[in-house]
Amino acid sequence: MAPARRFTFAGATLVVERRGSGEPIYVLIHGIGMGRTVFGDLVEHLGGTGEVVSVDLPGYGEAPEPERVLTMERTADLVGAYLAANVREPAVVIGHSMGAQVALEIAARHPASVSKLVLVGPTVDPSARTGPRQLGRLLHDLAVESPKVIVLGAREYLRAGPNLARKFRAMLAHRPEDVLPRVSAPTLVLRGENDVVAPREWCAHMAAALPDGRLAEVPGHGHETMIRDAAPAAALIRKFVGDN
């Protein structure tokens, strides 16, 4: 496993960790308040089938705070610049929660870097595009999650720093529904069966609005399906990647 490295573009910095080798190449993008370390279980399940690239977005995990909070579009351009400079072929880009918004923009703005796209528990449902509604859903989800998720999430939220409220507003300002028709890559919309942050109606709408989209659910899981027990999600991702 190579040590984590920094990548800077247009004044913002990612921290990137790469593990494994071969094809396919998976790129993991975390949600708001999180960081690459929350994907440890998913990396274990995907690492034996290819290379896994996990990132800390600017101002999360070990990545320094940018001078200004990045929009979803600017964040996508930063990750897209890394992929263009450092990844030898189109990758399977996997975004969780807010990371799904970033991944969606990468696929729309940098299509040559994306072979397939996976949107896990995607935000923001247009019917709940307010701070109180999104926060309420997140708190409801955490209330029924495992201690593992709560401990990992609390640590990463503390590391996200004093600009978390601004980052939350940047997430809410983005309109993923406007981006969906511009994504040409085959896309899997993946949700936990009990996910209240990404309701089934919203995820089904996303899958239908994508030019090449499909929906899958992980039984008995909630919003943090890739963190608490990543094996079922990883199996669905591997099956999707293997489909022609």
N, C-alpha and C positions, 0 to 999 in steps of 0.2 A: 504494500500500500504506500503510495507516494505521500509525502507530507502535504498539508494544506498550503495553498499558495494564494497570493493576492493577484487580482486583475483589475486594472483601473482603466476607465474609458469615460471621456467627457466629464471628468471631475468626480466620478463616483466609483466605489470599489466593492468588488465581490471577494469573498473568500471561497476557494474551490478545493474540494477534496476528491480524488479519483481513486477508485478501487476496482480490482479485477482487470480483465483484458478480453479482447475479442469482440465479437459482434453478437447482438446489437449493442449500441451505446445508449444507456439510459441517463437522462438528465432529470434530477429531482429538484423541484422548486417548492419551498415551504410556504405556509400561510402566515398571516399576520401574527406578530408576537412570537413566532417560532424561529427555528434555525435548523441547520442541516443535521444536528445531533439527534433530533427527534425521529429521524428516519433509520435509525440503527437496525431495527428489525427488518424493514423493507430492503435495506442494502444487503443484509444477510441472505434474503431469499432471492434477490435478483443477481447478486454478485457472482454466483456460480454459472450464470447463463450469459454473461457478457460483462462489459465494463459499466460501472456506475459512477456518474459524476454528480456530486451533491454540492449545493452552494449555500452560503449565507448571503442573503441579499443585503444591500447597504443599510446599515443601522440595525442589523439583526445578528445574533450569534456573535462571532468574532469580527465581523465586518464593521469598519468605522462608520460613524454617522456622516452622511453627506452634508454639504452646506445647506441644501434645501431638500425637503422631503420629495422623493421622486414620485411622479405619476406612474400608473401602470404601464403607460406607453414608454416612458423613459427607462423604466426598469427592464422592460422587454428589449429595448435597444441595447442596454448594457449586456444582458445575457446573450443576445444575438451577436454582439461584437466578440464576446468570448468564444462562442461556438464557431464563428467564422475564422477566428485566429488560431484556435487550439484543438478543434475536434475535426478529425479527418474525413468524416462523412456525415450525412444527415442522421440525426439522433431521434430516439423516442423520448419526447419531452413530456414529463409527468408533473403536473401542478396540483397541489392540494389547497383547497379553500381559497384564500386570496392568491396563492400561487397558481391556481387554475386561471385566474384573470391574466396574470403575467404570461403564463404558457399560451393562452389563447392569442394574446397580442404577438408573441414570438412567431406563432404559426402564421398569423396574418401579415406581419411586417417583414419577416425573414423566412419565407417559405422554403428556401433552398437548404436551410439548416434543420428542417423537421421532416422526418420520414413518417412518423405517426405521432399522434397527440393523445394524451390521457388526462382528462379533467376529473379530479376526485373531489367530491363534496364541493362543487363550484359555487362561489358567491359571485355577484350579489343578486339574489332574487328580486326583480323589479317591484314585487308587491311588498317588499320589506326594506326598501332603500332609505331607511332612516337609522340614525345612531341607536335610539332606544330599542327598535325592533331587532336589529342585528345583534346588539349586545345581549338582549333578552334571550335570543335563540342560542347564542354562544354559552351563556351562563346555564341555561337549561340543559344543554348538551353536556357540559362539564359536570353538572350535578349528578349525572348517572354514569359517568365514565369511571374507569378503573383508577386506583391510586397511582399506577405507573404514568398514565396520561396526565393526571393532575400535577404530579411532581415535576415531570419534564416540562409541562406547559408553564407552570409557575416560574421555574428557573429561567426559561427563555423569555417570558414576558418581562421579568425584571431586567434582563440583559437588553431588551429592546429600547430602554431608556426613556427620557422625558418627552420625546417627540411622538410617543405612541398615539396620542390623540390626533395629531396631524396625519400620521400614517393611516389611521382609521378613516379620516375624512377623504384622503386620496383614494382609498379603496372604494368608498361609497360613491365617489364622483364618477367612477368608471362605469361604462354601460356595456357589459359584455354582449347583451342582446343585439347591439349594433355591429358587433365584430363577427358574429357567427357566420354570416353568409360569405365572408371574405376568406374563410379557412378552407383550403383545398385538401389538406392532409386527412387521411382516414382518422377518425376520432372516436375514442371510447369515453363516454360520460359514465362515471362510476360513482356510486353512492352506497353508503350503508343503509340497510333497510329501515333503520330507526333514526336516520339523520334528520333533525329538525332545522338545521342551518341550511341545508340544501334539499328542500322538499321534492318529492317525486314528480309533482306536476311541473316544477321548474326544470328539473333535469331532463324530463321527457321532452319538454319544449326545446331545450338546447339541442338534444339529439336530433329532433325533427328539423330544426332550423339549419343545422350544419349540412353542407353539401354531401358529406359522407360520414354521417354520425350514427352511433348506436348506443344503447343504454344497457347497463348491467348493474345489479345490486348484490351487495354482500349481506346474506341473511344474518340477523342478530347483531349487527354492528351499527354504530352511530357515525357521527361526523369524523371521529378520529380513527377511522378504520385502518389507515396505514400505519398508525402509531401503536395502538394497543395490541393488536394481533394481526400482523401484516400478511400472514400466509394466504388467507383466502383472496385478498386483493391482489397479491403478487401472482397467484395462479391465474386469475382473470386477465391480468396484464400480459402475462406470458402467452396465454392462449390468443389474445388479441394480436399481439406482435407476430405470432406464428401464422395467423390467418393471412391468406393471399387475397 
